[in-house]
């Protein structure tokens, strides 16, 4: 189990508890040694401002609800497999319609790759691993000017009406 997963699990153990949990129980639940648990608690306190305290009277660790009654971990947390899945989805979207979500997903893709590199994992482009052959699609980065507007309406769950054009073809009367 990696450090981030352990911190996430520690938060779930301590969050909403009425009674403190002993050090022995924490080590068993987190599957770590005493030294690793000490480091984990110190990192949660120092880097994430977690109000973890040791209650001497009741003999265990808990969140200090007096100083911070509803502590939550900052941001959204993903493990490595979830980050790779997000990169895969971005690659599939880019293959289906190049450029359609590039302005929205570009910064997220950069952050995901940076996060993977910090964890020492390969963040090689997914385009090398996954390749979708397009059949009769538009050229890369070429889509109608109104596509971005339709994308935003779709993301905002608005109803839209799309009328196809004839593209210069004559309509035959029968």
BELDAWO-V775850 format. One record per residue. N is the residue number from 1. RES is the residue in three letters. PHI is phi as a letter, one per 30 degrees, with the letter a starting at -180 (999 if undefined). PSI is psi as a letter, one per 30 degrees, with the letter a starting at -180 (999 if undefined). D_CENTER is the distance of its C-alpha to the mean C-alpha in Angstrom with 2 decimals. Layout:
N;RES;PHI;PSI;D_CENTER + N;RES;PHI;PSI;D_CENTER
//
This chain:
1;UNK;999;k;18.20 + 2;UNK;d;l;16.42 + 3;UNK;d;e;16.54 + 4;UNK;d;e;13.01 + 5;UNK;d;e;13.41 + 6;UNK;d;e;16.86 + 7;UNK;d;e;16.01 + 8;UNK;d;e;13.64 + 9;UNK;d;e;16.55 + 10;UNK;e;e;19.10 + 11;UNK;d;e;17.64 + 12;UNK;d;e;17.87 + 13;UNK;d;e;21.37 + 14;UNK;d;f;22.59 + 15;UNK;d;k;21.08 + 16;UNK;i;g;23.86 + 17;UNK;d;k;26.41 + 18;UNK;c;e;29.97 + 19;UNK;c;k;31.45 + 20;UNK;d;l;30.35 + 21;UNK;c;k;29.37 + 22;UNK;d;l;31.49 + 23;UNK;d;e;30.51 + 24;UNK;d;e;31.69 + 25;UNK;d;e;29.52 + 26;UNK;d;e;26.41 + 27;UNK;d;e;27.26 + 28;UNK;d;e;27.75 + 29;UNK;d;e;24.57 + 30;UNK;c;f;22.40 + 31;UNK;h;h;24.59 + 32;UNK;b;l;25.47 + 33;UNK;d;l;28.64 + 34;UNK;d;e;30.10 + 35;UNK;d;e;29.38 + 36;UNK;d;e;25.68 + 37;UNK;d;e;25.46 + 38;UNK;d;e;27.28 + 39;UNK;d;e;24.92 + 40;UNK;d;e;21.83 + 41;UNK;d;e;23.40 + 42;UNK;d;e;24.50 + 43;UNK;d;e;21.08 + 44;UNK;d;e;19.59 + 45;UNK;d;e;22.59 + 46;UNK;d;e;22.74 + 47;UNK;c;f;19.23 + 48;UNK;c;g;17.57 + 49;UNK;h;h;20.91 + 50;UNK;d;k;20.86 + 51;UNK;d;h;24.36 + 52;UNK;d;k;25.18 + 53;UNK;b;l;28.96 + 54;UNK;c;j;31.46 + 55;UNK;d;j;33.95 + 56;UNK;d;e;37.24 + 57;UNK;d;e;39.12 + 58;UNK;c;f;36.86 + 59;UNK;i;h;35.83 + 60;UNK;a;l;32.02 + 61;UNK;c;k;28.71 + 62;UNK;a;l;27.13 + 63;UNK;d;k;25.36 + 64;UNK;d;j;27.97 + 65;UNK;d;f;27.95 + 66;UNK;d;e;30.84 + 67;UNK;d;e;28.97 + 68;UNK;b;j;25.59 + 69;UNK;d;f;25.95 + 70;UNK;b;i;22.34 + 71;UNK;d;k;20.06 + 72;UNK;b;k;16.29 + 73;UNK;d;k;13.70 + 74;UNK;d;k;12.41 + 75;UNK;i;a;9.12 + 76;UNK;c;k;5.79 + 77;UNK;c;k;5.72 + 78;UNK;b;k;4.70 + 79;UNK;d;l;8.04 + 80;UNK;d;e;9.61 + 81;UNK;d;e;10.29 + 82;UNK;d;e;6.90 + 83;UNK;d;e;6.28 + 84;UNK;d;e;9.82 + 85;UNK;d;e;9.48 + 86;UNK;d;e;7.36 + 87;UNK;d;e;10.14 + 88;UNK;d;e;12.65 + 89;UNK;d;e;12.05 + 90;UNK;d;e;12.37 + 91;UNK;d;e;15.46 + 92;UNK;d;e;16.87 + 93;UNK;d;e;16.67 + 94;UNK;d;e;18.29 + 95;UNK;d;e;20.90 + 96;UNK;d;e;21.74 + 97;UNK;b;j;22.40 + 98;UNK;e;k;22.15 + 99;UNK;i;f;21.33 + 100;UNK;d;e;20.50 + 101;UNK;c;g;16.88 + 102;UNK;d;e;17.28 + 103;UNK;d;f;17.62 + 104;UNK;d;e;14.43 + 105;UNK;d;f;12.11 + 106;UNK;e;e;14.08 + 107;UNK;d;e;12.76 + 108;UNK;d;e;9.04 + 109;UNK;d;e;10.42 + 110;UNK;d;e;12.48 + 111;UNK;d;e;10.00 + 112;UNK;d;e;8.06 + 113;UNK;d;e;11.69 + 114;UNK;d;e;12.84 + 115;UNK;d;e;10.51 + 116;UNK;d;e;11.71 + 117;UNK;d;e;15.17 + 118;UNK;d;e;15.28 + 119;UNK;d;g;14.73 + 120;UNK;i;g;17.51 + 121;UNK;c;l;15.90 + 122;UNK;d;k;17.05 + 123;UNK;c;h;15.03 + 124;UNK;d;l;17.87 + 125;UNK;e;k;17.60 + 126;UNK;d;f;16.65 + 127;UNK;d;f;19.75 + 128;UNK;d;f;21.82 + 129;UNK;c;e;20.50 + 130;UNK;b;k;20.29 + 131;UNK;b;k;22.99 + 132;UNK;c;k;23.86 + 133;UNK;d;k;27.36 + 134;UNK;d;k;27.88 + 135;UNK;c;j;31.09 + 136;UNK;h;h;32.89 + 137;UNK;c;l;29.90 + 138;UNK;d;l;30.15 + 139;UNK;d;l;30.03 + 140;UNK;d;k;26.90 + 141;UNK;i;g;25.77 + 142;UNK;c;j;28.53 + 143;UNK;b;l;27.87 + 144;UNK;e;l;29.95 + 145;UNK;d;e;29.78 + 146;UNK;d;f;29.07 + 147;UNK;d;e;25.99 + 148;UNK;d;e;23.72 + 149;UNK;d;e;25.50 + 150;UNK;d;e;25.10 + 151;UNK;e;e;21.37 + 152;UNK;d;e;21.15 + 153;UNK;d;e;23.55 + 154;UNK;d;e;21.60 + 155;UNK;d;e;18.31 + 156;UNK;d;g;20.53 + 157;UNK;h;h;22.08 + 158;UNK;c;l;25.46 + 159;UNK;d;k;28.28 + 160;UNK;b;l;29.53 + 161;UNK;c;k;32.57 + 162;UNK;c;k;32.61 + 163;UNK;c;j;36.05 + 164;UNK;d;k;36.42 + 165;UNK;c;l;38.93 + 166;UNK;d;f;41.71 + 167;UNK;h;h;41.00 + 168;UNK;i;g;44.70 + 169;UNK;d;k;46.00 + 170;UNK;d;k;49.09 + 171;UNK;d;k;49.02 + 172;UNK;d;k;51.82 + 173;UNK;c;k;54.05 + 174;UNK;c;999;55.46
//
